[in-house]
Amino acid sequence: MYRFILFIILISIAACKSSHKGTPASNEHEYTNQLINESSPYLLQHAHNPVNWYPWGEEALAKAKAEDKMIIVSVGYAACHWCHVMEHESFEDTTVSKIMNENFICIKVDREERPDVDDVYMTACHLASGRSCGWPLNAFALPDGRPVWAGTYFPKKEWLKILENFVKIKKESPDDLEGYAKNLQEGIQQQDDIVLNGSDQSFEVSKLNGIAENFITNIDFKKGGRKGAPKFPMPNNYEFLLSYHHFSKDQKTLEATTKTLDEMAFGGIYDHLGGGFARYSVDADWIVPHFEKMLYDNSQLVSLYSKAYQLTKNPLYKKVVEETLEYIAREMTDQNGGFYSSLDADSEGEEGKFYVWKKSEIDSILGDDLSLIFNKFYEIKKSGNWEHGKNILYRRTSEEKVAKKFKLTTIELQNKIDEAKALLMKARDQRIRPGLDDKILTSWNALMLKGYTDAYRAFGEEAYLNAALKNANFIVKNALQNDYRLNRNYKDGKSVINAFLDDYALLIDAFVHLYQVTFDEQWLNHAKELTNYANRNFFDSKTGMFHYTSNLDPALVARKKVLSDNVIPGSNSIMARNLYQLGTILYVPDWVDQSKQMLHNMAETITTHPQPNFYSNWCSLYLTVVNPPYEVAVMGENSKALSKALMLNYLPHALVLGGQSEGTLELLKDKLIEGETRIYVCQNKVCKFPVTDVNKAMELME
């Protein structure tokens, strides 16, 4: 009977919500729980709830076993609006907290710090609800941590019903809970089932073309992005389409990419005053953003827009990169070179308040003449284009049309828009700012480090390289241990969480890219040793793939492997690409073979799946294996200037090496000629006749 009641309640109220964020905690603290000693801003926001929260760890799990209490695992992150709505409605309520404290051991998890824990219980949510899930994630588990059910946001009334029903089931039908746990655990463990593919099938151009065709069927060619709403920037999807276009000259894949980039840059998802992108657009037109800004989005979009600029020379893309990196430097960078995690969607308890404007405000700040132009340029209306008579800045009309309307040249128009933006930025800076999650995550910092190197390649700005180097040195000092073990997090001098596979994979990738713009072999050496460490501590020889957690980590309900790609590419696909690139640069054939084995394991999935965008980074590796990269060695006294000029071009098919000396790399051996700087274009270790001119080198790579 209780199972039936619980089933009806849960099915009727379980609804997964997109993540938003709420107001900070009060400064008056009647209650303090075990989160008070944590460094995560998200956990600290809950440190004064009347709920007796514990952080994830042995203390909480041991207490649950000792007291034979079920566990509530509540997962969220600092930029999560509905997490904070539920906190205010339920976790700050003494009636709710009394039931939770008396009957459960309550654990709070920052999903950004502990993605391993989040993945287990999120998978449980998908299996238990049969639908898409999000955050806040609230899971019920047995004292040993095995989940019995999981859902997302619940209003207070529904949350109380769920709590009461689980209390009743635990008391009267505990065997039922054991059955739920057994079924869910089996389902979780089966999610990442993959078999070592022993076949030696070749990777084929025809199958690569099929992947691209399947990609295109999911594109909205009117507004860009995937069809429908909401629309998420998925940078790695368009990285694949750009590189595929480079090899195939297929115009449809280029159009899919440029249309998406144009619409995002014109849309409200882009912060036209301060630079940077919001996490996603709630509508199909990129107009209404969910206003939180995440480091992982902006870092990858910097890379994508930089590469798109190299290919198209569209000045809009350059402007987006410049403004986004100004935002990163201004608001998201620690004085020591680390990068912060996110900015809230909300300020003063209202979503987007920091970013939106009433027309009367704009008119008052800019004056009649300037506001007339600005309002036309950014679709500002007296009635507003969003909620409560307010306006989101977005564009629909080209500069040429607006300039013609006001009898201006495009340069004169841009000067006036820049003047207006500076005035509004000054006014916006007086507003109460959204909250900042200032924890520093190794994996996300690696993405931003790579973003800076990609921007440096595209534009040659030394400030971008300096920022990349400062961040790389910060990571080496604060996250990298002597044995090449990494820590995941850093805040207030504390770095305590053992890193996960994505931390290693993304940092290896960033260091390989940093070597290519500096020719400093220390970055290749770091990448090599991190790869060795990952192979020792994460690799599963039975499947040829990598676990997400290290051999050193305490066991969870299941040891997961991340096989698909999301807004951040999956850790296995990144490692596979790393092994291919590093194996080529360092001349380690075993790593290249290991990479190809991983790709063999995934080949059938990515070549037959109707939506290969879920495997976009694997698709990029498939493209690389079908079209092996050039090894481009730039050797001699003028190597930095020549390589800098070379890398202004779009080179998805080239690994760039070199320097003023041959160093230790096998690929550079016997290529230094005293008094000359030469460019060697090689493929599979076979080199063409060296040249001294960048344009001639590009011709050799045609």
VOKOL-184524 format. One record per residue (C-alpha): residue in one letter; x, y, z. Coordinates in steps of 0.05 Angstrom, whole numbers, plus 5000, padded with zeros to 4 digits. Each point is the difference from the previous one (the first is absolute). Example, Ala and Ser with C-alpha at 12.3 -4.5 7.8 and 13.67 -1.06 7.14 Angstrom:
// VOKOL-184524
a524649105156s502750694987
END
This chain:
// VOKOL-184524
m500050005000y505550485019r503749864936f493850184960i498850655039l507350204992f499949834926i493850444988i502850585039l506849984967i497549924929s495150575009i504950505027a506949814974a502250534951c507150164980k501650734998s505450394965s505250285046h499550725025k502450345063g497250395059t501950485055p505849925048a499149755070s498350465058n505550305043e496249825064h501349285016e495549645050y502449334974t506849734978n501349314971q506049594977l500650384935i503050595036n507149744989e499349894925s502950474947s494649914946p495750624996y494049564986l501049585062l501350625042q493450294977h496749425037a504550015062h494850375041n493849604980p496449665058v501049364960n506049645031w503849954934y506449614993p504950044942w500949374959g505149575036e501449425047e497250355062a493050074972l499949304969a502549685064k494850375041a494549754954k502249285009a501050075075e493050305010d496849584945k497150624967m498450134927i504250534966i497550614963v505250224948s498350704976v504250244942g500450704969y504850554983a501050735014a496650274937c493749585009h493650405010w495449435016c505049725050h499350645039v492450024992m499749325032e504950215054h495650605018e493549614997s502249365035f507149985026e499350655039d493449775028t500349715071t494149534990v503249684939s506949995031k497449655063i497449424958m506449974960n504650025060e496249495041n499249484945f505750104950i507450154994c500050614954i505850114952k501150624957v504349934937d502850534954r499449664933e505850404972e504749765054r497349295001p497549824930d501249275016v494750005055d495450424958d500649514941v498049405042y493850325030m498150364936t500149334964a495549745055c495350584987h499649844926l498749275014a494950135056s496050544965g500749784928r501050724979s505150554994c502850245067g503550635024w501950385063p498650035057l500849255002n497149665062a501449265009f497849525054a504949445015l501049435048p505250085056d505349704954g498850544948r496149594949p494450434971v492849785004w497050604965a501950704976g496450624974t501250744991y496650635027f493949915044p495750545033k499749955076k493349655003e502249454952w506849935032l496649875068k495749464969i506149664970l503850035067e494049725038n499149434950f507249795003v499850025076k493949544998i503149524949k506549965039k496149825063e494849534971s502849724934p507650035003d500749414953d496650404946l505650525005e505249454992g496549784936y499950714972a507450085017k502049354967n496450174936l502750704996q507249785015e499749494944g497250534953i505450505018q505649494990q497249814932q499950724975d507350014980d500449294974i504949984942v503649414969l507250014975n499350004924g505049504973s498650134927d504950364955q495150364956s502650624966f497350695012e496750224936v498650674965s493149764981k498149885073l502950685018n495650314948g494049645030i501750285068a500050714972e493449884964n496749775065f502850615035i496850464949t493049715007n499850265072i502050724983d495250594999f502450364938k495450595013k502450175071g506149555009g501249495054r495849375007k492750034980g495150245053a500950295069p503550085047k506450134961f506749835031p506750214973m503449344985p506850244976n503049324986n494449854949y502250594958e507449855009f498649344965l495850334945l505450534988s505549484993y495749554957h498750594953h507550124996f501149304971s493649914961k498650724977d492749845017q496550675003k494149745041t504449845060l503350684996e493150344995a497649615061t505850265040t500150734977k492550065006t500349765072l505850455018d496750614967e493449895035m503249895068a504350634992f493850414982g495549685051g498450155072i504149405022y506050454987d501550565050h500550594951l502550475054g504849585040g501949434954g499149255011f494349514991a494549765045r499049255009y494349924952s494050334966v493149795024d496950174933a501549764929d502750684977w505850095049i496650625028v498149835073p506049725037h500349625064f504650545027e505249595038k507050024969m504349385004l507549974989y499549354961d495350314948n504050644990s506849654996q497649534945l496450554963v506450424999s503449414967l494449904950y499350734980s507550064994k500349414952a494050254961y503650674992q506249654974l495749684946t495250564982k503550645024n493250255023p501450615044l493849845042y503549375025k506250395020k495850505038v496549445038v506649705020e502950665022e494050195041t499349315031l507349995021e499250705029y494349735042i504249405022a505850455020r495550505035e495249555038m502349284999t507550015012d503649925067q505950455012n504649394997g497449794932g494649495017f493150054969y493550015041s494249544985s493650404989l495650625009d492949965025a493950104957d496750395056s501550635039e495650285054g495849384994e498050144928e502549634939g503750444950k499050645039f507350194992y499749954925v493350284977w497550724989k493750414997k500050464940s499350605046e506549815035i503749974934d497050664975s501950345065i507249764999l501450104925g495950614983d495150064942d504649964939l504549435024s494349595030l496150044934i505749654964f501549515056n492749815009k499349854926f506549605000y498149565059e492449934990i498250425062k492650135009k496050435047s495649415018g506249565008n501949374963w500349585063e496549995068h497550605040g501150504944k507549864998n504549874941i505249494983l505250264953y500149624934r500850164926r495849854939t502350544951s506750054966e504750585013e499250224928k492450085005v500350375066a505650454975k495950164937k493850175042f503950525040k504350234940l506549775032t505849594975t500849335033i506350255035e496150615027l494449545023q504849535036n503350595035k493350235026i498049305022d506749935036e498850675034a493149795022k502449335025a505450335042l494950465033l495249425014m505649565026k501950555049a492850035024r499549245004d506249975043q496150385053r494849455006i500349435050r504049464966p498149274991g503449525047l506749714980d502049275009d507450115010k502349285007i505349814949l499149334965t505849684964s496049734941w496350654987n506550405007a503149544948l494450184952m501250745011l507549914993k498849674933g495250564982y505550515011t504949604957d494949954944a498750755003y507550124998r500649574938a494450374965f501950715018g507350005023e498650415062e505649895050a495450165058y496149374984l506249575002n502250335065a493249845032a500649284977l507049935029k498050325066n494249515006a504449404981n505050185054f494450105050i497449304986v507049705005k501150345067n493249885032a497149374969l505749574975q503549545050n507149734995d497649324976y495450334948r493749885039l495350594993n495250345046r493450224971n498350635040y503350615029k497250555045d502950425056g506449614998k496649335006s500549464946v497549345028i495749604951n503649464960a499150164926f495749624951l501549784930d497450644968d505150405041y505749594971a497249954930l498550754992l506650215031i503949544955d496450304940a501450715025f507449865011v500749704930h497050634971l504350445044y506349654975q497950144928v499950765012t506350035044f504449414977d501649925074e500949255011q498250045074w492750014980l500849374957n503649675058h494350175047a495049734949k504049364992e500549875075l492750165012t498349504945n504349475033y496550145066a493249944968n501949344968r502349725066n494250245042f493850064956f500949514942d495749374995s503749484960k493849564993t496350524958g505750434974m496650625031f501250445061h496150025065y497750695022t502849905070s507049825021n502349355031l501450415062d492850235010p495249665048a495149564963l493150274983v493849604982a502849934930r506650194967k497850394940k503150134933v498150634961l499149784928s495650544968d501450734989n495950565031v501050755004i506949815025p502849414959g500249345037s506549815035n501049364959s499550364933i504850545024m505049475024a499449634934r501750644962n505650155048l503149324989y499750104925q503150695002l505349865053g501649334969t501350364935i504150585029l504149575048y500449424951v496749495046p496549524952d496849625058w496050625019v497650094929d497849274999q496650095068s496250604972k497749614939q497749425044m495750485040l497150274935h498749294975n496049895064m495650594984a500049974924e493549644989t496450475048i502450644969t499249784928t492949745008h497050465053p494750474971q502650565045p507649964998n500350685036f499849585064y506949734978s502850624965n507049945029w500449274979c497850244931s505950484999l504749445017y497049584944l501350574952t507250055024v501349264990v496950024930n504250624984p506549935039p502950675023y506150344972e506050055046v502550714987a506950155027v502250735002m507550015014g505050565008e501350685031n493650304972s495649415019k495550385047a498250544949l499049504944s495849535042k495950585025a498550214928l498549284981m495149915056l495850604980n497249514950y494849475016l504049365009p495549445026h504549514963a506850205027l504249895063v505150565005l506849875030g506650354999g504650505034q507050284995s503049335019e498249284984g498649855073t498249285016l494449864950e501349464948l496050394948l504850585004k506449604994d504850244945k495450574979l503950595027i504250374949e504550545029g498350704977e493349804969t492849915022r496449464963i493049705001y499649254990v493249724981c499849265016q494849465005n501049325032k507250205011v501250114926c502050734984k499350424938f505650464978p500650565053v497850714985t501350675031d493450344984v493449905037n495850044937k504249454968a499249575062m492550104996e500149784927l503549365021m494249855047e494650124947
END
